[in-house]
Amino acid sequence: CEVKLSSVTCAVQLTVLDRDVFRLRIASGQRLKNTASWAVLPREWPESTSRWRFSRNFVSATTAAGRFTIHFATGRWRLIDDGVTAVVPQQFERVRLP
């Protein structure tokens, strides 16, 4: 399960690979390269159940092990690993994504 977003300045892809593995890819420009991610070993991932929520302000993916949210106006993302603990909140260049 994945979602791809793009603006004039960047492209973003959020993928749920497994119940506890989220992959966030960010590239300048409007396209992501088709090369494999060095951060995730290429292998077949088991089917994973995820719930996606889309709004005007954000997109989030939730699994049994965590939730990953991207806020469009600020580019800020947040990973919550157990429903309570925020892990490595980050912000990249301020862009507006659809």
C-alpha positions as CSV (number, residue, x, y, z in Angstrom):
1,C,0.0,0.0,0.0
2,E,1.4,3.4,-0.9
3,V,0.6,7.0,-1.7
4,K,2.5,9.3,-4.0
5,L,2.3,13.1,-3.8
6,S,4.1,15.8,-5.8
7,S,4.4,19.6,-6.1
8,V,6.4,21.8,-8.3
9,T,9.5,21.4,-6.1
10,C,9.4,17.9,-4.7
11,A,7.9,14.4,-4.9
12,V,7.0,12.2,-1.9
13,Q,6.1,8.6,-1.6
14,L,4.8,6.8,1.6
15,T,4.7,3.0,1.5
16,V,3.6,0.5,4.1
17,L,5.9,-2.5,3.6
18,D,4.9,-4.4,6.7
19,R,3.0,-3.8,9.9
20,D,6.2,-2.2,11.4
21,V,8.0,-1.0,8.3
22,F,7.1,2.4,6.7
23,R,9.2,3.8,3.8
24,L,9.2,7.5,3.1
25,R,10.9,8.6,-0.1
26,I,11.5,12.3,-0.9
27,A,13.1,13.7,-4.1
28,S,13.5,17.2,-5.5
29,G,11.6,17.8,-8.6
30,Q,8.3,16.2,-9.6
31,R,9.4,12.6,-9.9
32,L,11.0,9.8,-7.9
33,K,13.7,7.6,-9.4
34,N,12.8,4.0,-10.0
35,T,15.9,2.7,-8.3
36,A,15.6,0.5,-5.2
37,S,15.9,2.1,-1.8
38,W,19.2,1.4,-0.1
39,A,17.5,1.6,3.3
40,V,15.2,-1.4,2.7
41,L,16.5,-4.7,1.5
42,P,14.6,-5.8,-1.7
43,R,12.5,-8.8,-0.9
44,E,8.9,-9.8,-1.1
45,W,6.9,-8.3,1.8
46,P,3.9,-10.2,3.2
47,E,0.5,-8.6,2.7
48,S,0.0,-6.1,5.4
49,T,-3.2,-4.5,6.6
50,S,-3.1,-0.7,6.8
51,R,-5.7,2.0,7.1
52,W,-5.2,5.2,5.1
53,R,-6.7,8.6,6.1
54,F,-6.7,11.5,3.6
55,S,-7.8,15.1,4.4
56,R,-7.1,18.5,3.0
57,N,-4.3,18.9,5.5
58,F,-2.6,15.5,5.8
59,V,-2.3,11.9,4.8
60,S,-1.7,9.1,7.3
61,A,-1.1,5.3,7.2
62,T,-1.9,3.2,10.3
63,T,-1.0,-0.4,11.0
64,A,-1.2,-2.5,14.1
65,A,2.3,-1.3,15.0
66,G,2.2,2.4,14.3
67,R,1.0,5.4,12.4
68,F,2.9,7.6,9.9
69,T,1.5,11.1,9.1
70,I,2.6,13.7,6.6
71,H,1.2,17.3,6.9
72,F,0.9,19.0,3.5
73,A,1.4,22.7,4.5
74,T,4.6,22.3,6.4
75,G,6.0,19.0,5.0
76,R,6.3,17.8,8.6
77,W,6.1,14.1,9.2
78,R,5.5,12.1,12.3
79,L,5.9,8.4,13.2
80,I,4.1,7.0,16.2
81,D,5.3,3.6,17.1
82,D,2.9,2.4,19.8
83,G,0.1,4.8,19.7
84,V,1.8,7.1,22.2
85,T,5.5,7.6,21.5
86,A,6.5,10.0,18.6
87,V,9.6,8.8,16.8
88,V,11.9,11.2,15.1
89,P,9.6,14.0,14.0
90,Q,11.2,15.9,11.1
91,Q,10.5,18.7,8.7
92,F,11.9,19.2,5.2
93,E,11.8,22.2,2.9
94,R,8.5,24.0,3.2
95,V,6.4,23.0,0.2
96,R,2.8,22.7,-0.6
97,L,1.6,19.3,-1.6
98,P,-1.8,18.4,-3.0
